[in-house]
Amino acid sequence: MSDDATEISEALDLETWLENEGIAFKAVQGRSGRQLQLLECPSCGKRENKVYLNAETGIGNCFSGSCETGFNKLKFIHIQTGLSWRETFEHCRQFLKEQGWRPRKMVTAAVEQEKATLPDSFALPTEDGSNLQYLEDRGITGELAKHFHFRFCERGWWNFTRQDGSKGGQKFDMRVIIPVYDLDGTFVTFQGRDITGESESKYLFPAGLPGTGRFVYNGQNCVNVKRMVLCEGVMDVAAAKIAFDEDVALRGVTCCGSFGKHLSYGDLNGDDQLGRILKLKGFGLQEITLMWDGEASALVAALDAAKRIKSLGLSVRIAMLPAGKDPNEVQGAVVREAFYKAQPYTTLLDVKYRIRNPYPVHQH
């Protein structure tokens, strides 16, 4: 492996990459340390949970008898994305740059800071009640922006310290800053949503802070609540809340987000989304309606998540949106209709949708 490839491989955090790409996995403890167990092998395509990769090195194998492909970080990403090797290296470089990495001879993995601070930004709405036109165009009023604690960064940096003690930074210019809180209301991380439409990265994530994939967005507002609707992205959560607020009968349903079409699980200490849902059950949660995007892969992922959620003793329902749409792309009435028509998750429903998925399957 070349020096450049070695440096990229050492700097790239595979767990963060998997979360960013929405690839289903769970973390397990193996004899050789923390392992990432993947649902599907990118080489043979079998969904048997038989791919194990070392969380630190990325070394691993598919243990399906007909495959047994060996992986390292770059080979796994190369096969998973279907990119050429040259494109794979460029993809990894771009991902690392978004995480605040810069090429250097030493390993540049970032670590968490003792005290997290947001990039230079101001709260929305402003003191005079002004809000971003970008948010207003999406139906997110100043009041709703305040509810979610949105901020705006016109020009600002996220500064962090690397493992070797050197300093790094990420530009969050022209982005809505979306804070993420844990169930107890403590700040844990944030996202930066581009509003220009010109950035290669719609969302930017801060280096050195926990990945959003272990948290339930807006979960702090679901404590002592009986019903939750779980969408994918932050803007979907906002759209669902707008729709639900227009129906008095739905005011008691809290809208939350999973940060993608997979639910994280398997952490030994429950430091994942399934563990947090279990905590919410202890606070009174009884029912979750999954309202992920209207696409074949999202429905399959929702069935996987529903099965695990139901194992916690919670009622689970599957809501169906129009094909190719998410809550942020349809009228509020469509969101409410999907919620009211959601079907209770059962083994029969699971088998029915897996055999004949109602959404068109897109070939890549």
Secondary structure, 3 states (H helix, E strand, C coil): CCHHHHHHHHHCCHHHHHHHHCCCEEEEEECCEEEEEECCCCCCCCCCCCEEEECCCCCEEECCCCCCCEECHHHHHHHHHCCCHHHHHHHHHHHHHHCCCCCCCCCCCECCCCCCCCCCCEECCCCCCCCCHHHHCCCCCHHHHHHCCCEEECCCEEEEEECCCCEEEEECCCEEEEEEECCCCCEEEEEEEECCCCCCCCEECCCCCCCHHHCCECHHHCCCCCEEEEECCHHHHHHHHHHHHCCHHHCCEEEEECCCCCCCCCCCCCCCHHHHHHHHHHCCCCEEEECCCCCHHHHHHHHHHHHHHHCCCCEEEECCCCCCCCHHHCCHHHHHHHHHCCEECCHHHHHHHHHCCCCCCCCC
